[in-house]
Each structure stands twice: as structure tokens, then as C-alpha cells.
Amino acid sequence: MPLGVGSMILIALVALLIFGPKKLPELGKAAGNTLREFKNATKGLADDEEDAKKNEKLENKQ
């Protein structure tokens, strides 16, 4: 179930009240860095899996 615009505004207001306006940019930056690291890690795992499959196919051909 996707969140509507009203729900997103409510979440933003609650976050603003809890953390304050000075802390929100820091939290956003930390969340962005975390997502970037997770994306890179999962991409690395997918690349490793593809390499393993290629190596297995090469070994079966020989």
C-alpha cells in the first residue's frame, strides 16, 4: 500500500518535531550514505554470483 501525500507530510512534521530542524539534514545524509553502501554491497554480491556462474560454465566446458 503506497503512502499518500498527506501521510508523507504527517511523517515529515512528526520527524521535524522529534529531531528538530538542525538535526534533520544530518539524518538525511546518514540515511543516504547507508542506502548507498547497501546498494554497493548488494551489487558486489550479485557480481560475485555472476562470476561464480561464469567460472562454473567454463569448468564444465573443459
N, C-alpha and C positions, 0 to 999 in steps of 0.2 A: 504494500500500500504506500504510494508516494506521499510525501509531505506536501501540503498546500502552502501557499504564500503566507497565509495567516499563521500557520504553525511555525514556519521559519522565522517570522517576525517575533512571535512569542518566545521562541528559543533564544533569539538574539537579545531580546530585552532581559530575560532571566540571566543570561550569561553576563550581560553588562552590569546588572545589579550585584551578582555574586562576585565577579572578579574585578570590576571597576574598569574605567576606560584606559588606564595606563597599562594594565596587565594583558588586555585582550590582544594587542599586536604581537606580544611575546608568545602568547599561547598559540596564535595562528601560525607564527613562524615555526614553532616547535612541532606543531601538528603537520605542517608542510614538509619539514625535514624528515619526520618519522615516516610519512607516506612515501617520500622519495626513496628512503633507504629500503623500505619494504618492497617497493616496486623493483628496485635494483636487485635485491636478494632473490625475489621470485623469478626475475628474468634470468639470473645466474643459474638457478636450479633448472629452469626449462632448457637453457643452453647446454648444461651438463647432461641432461637426459637425452637431448638430440645427439650429442657427441657419442654417448654410450651406444645409442641405436646404430649410428653410422659405423662405429667400430665393430659392433656385433655383425652387421651385414658384411663388412669387409672380411671378417674372420670366417664367416660361413661360405664366402665365395672361394676362399683358398683351400 
